[in-house]
Amino acid sequence: MKTAAVTTSLAAWLIATAVAQIPEQRFDGLLHRGKLRIPTPNWRFFGPNPGVKDNHLLYRDLTDGKPGEWTEVPIVQDRPWYALAWNARNRSPKALFDATQHALAHAVAFGSAVLPVTTATGYRLLGRHIQLHLPHAEGATHSQFMLLHSYPTSPEDRHIEPVFVSMEFPLEGDVTPAEAPSRIAA
């Protein structure tokens, strides 16, 4: 008797959860009405506007004032199977992803004005990451990064849109240009 009751309850909850995920939301009021309120998770993560673009971070070194080839920095890395329960190595990729999102938001907000973007935390973090954690060409004195959006138009083709190109910054020292106002802690 207990097994049947538990099985029936779990089956009803599973059906209610599946119904709660229907995009039209026509059953939402039914699930949360009256004395019997069925607690269901809402997994409409990407609705109503699903993600349709990928973000990319590229960098290049400058040697003797001449720019090198752009190299893509992997923002998201493959995870092991156990990362579903334990993913302690996610902090660095998450920080890089968040810095990229922050710099992209500032770049979109300020349009063609580069200088305000260079004082943003995301810009500074990306610059420092490139300075300290990525390989550089021999003899390189400066580096630069670019943020791109790519839109998959088909499995074989992608539409690529550059969003922001940083100013050249030295491989040693501060990544913020000298003309940018420094932030002073009050």
Legacy VTK file of the C-alpha trace (Angstrom):
# vtk DataFile Version 3.0
C-alpha trace
ASCII
DATASET POLYDATA
POINTS 186 float
0.000 0.000 0.000
2.835 2.422 0.905
4.744 1.554 -2.256
1.683 2.256 -4.415
1.059 5.592 -2.665
4.679 6.717 -3.038
4.817 5.562 -6.660
1.550 7.340 -7.488
2.680 10.543 -5.736
6.004 10.592 -7.536
4.349 9.883 -10.888
1.826 12.696 -10.309
4.628 15.099 -9.357
6.644 14.101 -12.447
3.623 14.716 -14.695
2.894 18.051 -12.970
6.558 19.079 -13.436
6.429 18.166 -17.138
3.156 20.084 -17.588
4.644 23.123 -15.797
7.375 23.320 -18.459
4.986 23.790 -21.390
5.931 27.118 -22.988
2.380 28.457 -23.277
1.980 28.426 -19.460
-1.707 27.589 -19.810
-1.587 25.028 -16.988
0.370 27.165 -14.510
-2.771 28.533 -12.836
-4.188 25.043 -12.494
-1.094 23.774 -10.674
-1.033 26.655 -8.187
-4.753 27.074 -7.486
-6.867 26.062 -4.484
-5.800 24.133 -1.410
-3.724 21.618 -3.326
-0.668 23.506 -4.538
1.801 21.276 -6.339
5.373 22.566 -5.905
7.026 22.195 -9.289
10.426 23.480 -10.392
10.509 25.996 -13.219
13.106 24.927 -15.767
12.264 27.450 -18.450
15.849 28.679 -18.236
16.020 30.210 -21.680
12.495 31.428 -22.183
11.065 33.515 -23.520
14.252 34.578 -25.364
16.615 31.659 -25.879
20.321 32.264 -26.419
21.139 32.482 -30.117
24.776 33.561 -30.054
28.117 32.406 -28.727
30.745 34.707 -27.241
34.417 34.392 -28.138
37.578 35.899 -26.667
40.635 36.243 -28.913
44.018 37.818 -28.275
47.148 38.669 -30.198
50.630 39.821 -29.308
52.474 42.763 -30.814
56.156 42.318 -31.533
58.144 45.347 -32.715
54.839 47.178 -33.202
53.541 44.515 -35.620
50.424 42.548 -34.664
50.477 38.750 -34.715
47.694 36.284 -35.473
44.544 36.190 -33.360
44.334 33.182 -31.011
41.065 32.108 -29.404
40.981 31.682 -25.637
38.686 28.830 -24.598
36.146 30.388 -22.238
34.139 27.248 -21.547
35.970 23.986 -21.044
34.761 20.399 -21.243
33.785 19.032 -17.874
34.254 15.537 -16.502
31.219 13.356 -15.869
31.341 13.926 -12.100
31.102 17.727 -12.528
27.343 17.371 -12.226
27.845 16.821 -8.480
31.332 18.252 -7.840
32.970 20.852 -10.044
35.635 22.554 -7.976
37.599 23.610 -11.073
34.722 25.740 -12.344
35.781 28.961 -10.596
38.429 30.109 -13.087
36.358 29.444 -16.226
33.331 31.048 -14.540
35.354 34.158 -13.652
36.627 34.388 -17.240
33.096 33.947 -18.606
31.717 36.612 -16.241
34.532 39.043 -17.125
33.785 38.527 -20.817
30.076 39.168 -20.233
30.869 42.297 -18.188
33.207 43.698 -20.847
30.686 42.898 -23.586
27.908 44.679 -21.672
30.086 47.776 -21.264
31.159 47.666 -24.913
27.540 47.528 -26.054
26.493 50.253 -23.600
29.251 52.690 -24.610
29.225 51.939 -28.341
32.311 53.248 -30.100
33.735 54.921 -26.975
36.619 52.616 -25.977
38.047 54.560 -23.047
35.065 54.093 -20.660
35.188 50.345 -21.283
38.863 50.174 -20.290
38.053 51.166 -16.691
35.488 48.371 -16.291
36.363 45.474 -14.024
35.739 42.897 -16.761
38.152 44.623 -19.144
40.882 44.784 -16.501
40.390 41.137 -15.530
40.590 39.991 -19.159
43.732 42.045 -19.716
45.398 40.647 -16.599
44.408 37.105 -17.552
46.023 37.565 -20.957
49.125 39.122 -19.383
49.691 36.487 -16.734
48.124 33.196 -17.847
48.467 32.868 -21.611
51.521 32.100 -23.749
53.062 35.010 -25.635
55.195 35.298 -28.753
58.910 35.653 -28.222
59.873 39.331 -28.071
56.274 40.510 -27.666
55.917 43.695 -25.639
52.187 44.380 -25.944
48.962 42.455 -26.388
45.385 43.131 -27.414
42.098 41.235 -27.163
38.894 41.101 -29.161
35.388 40.025 -28.195
33.184 38.436 -30.864
29.650 37.161 -31.196
28.979 34.247 -33.507
25.550 33.230 -34.671
25.123 29.696 -35.994
23.178 30.036 -39.247
23.622 26.370 -40.172
25.733 23.460 -38.895
28.482 24.336 -41.390
28.279 28.133 -41.309
28.467 30.855 -38.657
27.890 34.584 -38.921
30.691 36.331 -36.972
30.330 39.844 -35.561
33.213 41.669 -33.828
31.875 43.558 -30.805
34.927 45.088 -29.148
38.675 45.376 -29.731
40.779 46.464 -26.774
43.517 49.026 -26.840
47.063 47.694 -26.941
48.355 47.111 -23.427
51.851 46.245 -22.164
52.584 42.678 -21.137
53.955 44.036 -17.868
52.199 46.628 -15.730
48.690 48.023 -15.745
46.308 47.167 -18.579
44.381 50.444 -18.209
45.568 53.173 -20.584
47.298 56.189 -19.046
44.533 58.508 -20.307
41.894 56.600 -18.325
41.017 58.055 -14.933
42.202 55.866 -12.099
39.744 54.719 -9.480
40.529 55.846 -5.986
39.052 54.020 -3.022
37.266 56.425 -0.722
LINES 1 187
186 0 1 2 3 4 5 6 7 8 9 10 11 12 13 14 15 16 17 18 19 20 21 22 23 24 25 26 27 28 29 30 31 32 33 34 35 36 37 38 39 40 41 42 43 44 45 46 47 48 49 50 51 52 53 54 55 56 57 58 59 60 61 62 63 64 65 66 67 68 69 70 71 72 73 74 75 76 77 78 79 80 81 82 83 84 85 86 87 88 89 90 91 92 93 94 95 96 97 98 99 100 101 102 103 104 105 106 107 108 109 110 111 112 113 114 115 116 117 118 119 120 121 122 123 124 125 126 127 128 129 130 131 132 133 134 135 136 137 138 139 140 141 142 143 144 145 146 147 148 149 150 151 152 153 154 155 156 157 158 159 160 161 162 163 164 165 166 167 168 169 170 171 172 173 174 175 176 177 178 179 180 181 182 183 184 185
